Amino acid sequence: MKGTGTPRPNTGSTARDHLANERTYLAWLRTGISVSSLGIAIAKFAPTAVSGPLPQE
């Protein structure tokens, strides 16, 4: 079974790891918002295939 050996001292920092995870999460969130904003801007300013009113039949 894993983890049943002799305990080793914790040389890492739990707070440091938590803050690193938070920075990573916020970076992904920021990237997602940026990509969404770019998609909205492209959709808003992209030329349409039809110019003028559609023909009535």
C-alpha positions as a Markdown table, in Angstrom:
| # | Residue | x | y | z |
|---|---|---|---|---|
| 1 | Met | 0.0 | 0.0 | 0.0 |
| 2 | Lys | 1.3 | 3.4 | -1.0 |
| 3 | Gly | 2.1 | 5.9 | 1.8 |
| 4 | Thr | 2.7 | 3.4 | 4.6 |
| 5 | Gly | 6.4 | 4.0 | 4.8 |
| 6 | Thr | 8.2 | 6.1 | 7.3 |
| 7 | Pro | 6.9 | 9.7 | 7.4 |
| 8 | Arg | 9.0 | 12.3 | 5.8 |
| 9 | Pro | 9.1 | 15.9 | 6.9 |
| 10 | Asn | 7.1 | 18.3 | 4.8 |
| 11 | Thr | 9.7 | 20.5 | 3.1 |
| 12 | Gly | 7.3 | 22.1 | 0.7 |
| 13 | Ser | 5.0 | 25.0 | 1.5 |
| 14 | Thr | 1.3 | 24.4 | 1.4 |
| 15 | Ala | 0.5 | 28.1 | 1.1 |
| 16 | Arg | 3.0 | 28.4 | -1.8 |
| 17 | Asp | 1.3 | 25.5 | -3.6 |
| 18 | His | -2.2 | 26.9 | -2.9 |
| 19 | Leu | -1.2 | 30.4 | -4.3 |
| 20 | Ala | 0.4 | 28.8 | -7.4 |
| 21 | Asn | -2.8 | 26.8 | -8.0 |
| 22 | Glu | -4.8 | 30.0 | -7.6 |
| 23 | Arg | -2.6 | 31.9 | -10.1 |
| 24 | Thr | -3.0 | 29.1 | -12.6 |
| 25 | Tyr | -6.8 | 29.0 | -12.2 |
| 26 | Leu | -7.0 | 32.8 | -12.6 |
| 27 | Ala | -4.8 | 32.7 | -15.7 |
| 28 | Trp | -7.1 | 30.1 | -17.3 |
| 29 | Leu | -10.1 | 32.2 | -16.4 |
| 30 | Arg | -8.5 | 35.3 | -17.9 |
| 31 | Thr | -7.6 | 33.4 | -21.1 |
| 32 | Gly | -11.2 | 32.1 | -21.4 |
| 33 | Ile | -12.6 | 35.6 | -21.0 |
| 34 | Ser | -10.2 | 36.9 | -23.6 |
| 35 | Val | -11.0 | 34.2 | -26.1 |
| 36 | Ser | -14.8 | 34.8 | -25.6 |
| 37 | Ser | -14.3 | 38.5 | -26.0 |
| 38 | Leu | -12.3 | 38.0 | -29.2 |
| 39 | Gly | -15.1 | 35.7 | -30.6 |
| 40 | Ile | -17.7 | 38.3 | -29.8 |
| 41 | Ala | -15.6 | 41.1 | -31.5 |
| 42 | Ile | -15.1 | 39.0 | -34.6 |
| 43 | Ala | -18.8 | 38.1 | -34.8 |
| 44 | Lys | -19.7 | 41.8 | -34.4 |
| 45 | Phe | -17.3 | 43.3 | -36.9 |
| 46 | Ala | -17.1 | 40.4 | -39.5 |
| 47 | Pro | -18.6 | 41.3 | -42.8 |
| 48 | Thr | -21.8 | 39.4 | -43.6 |
| 49 | Ala | -22.3 | 37.4 | -46.8 |
| 50 | Val | -25.4 | 39.4 | -47.9 |
| 51 | Ser | -25.3 | 43.1 | -48.2 |
| 52 | Gly | -28.6 | 44.9 | -48.3 |
| 53 | Pro | -32.1 | 43.6 | -47.7 |
| 54 | Leu | -33.0 | 40.1 | -48.6 |
| 55 | Pro | -35.1 | 39.7 | -51.8 |
| 56 | Gln | -38.8 | 39.1 | -51.2 |
| 57 | Glu | -40.6 | 36.4 | -53.1 |
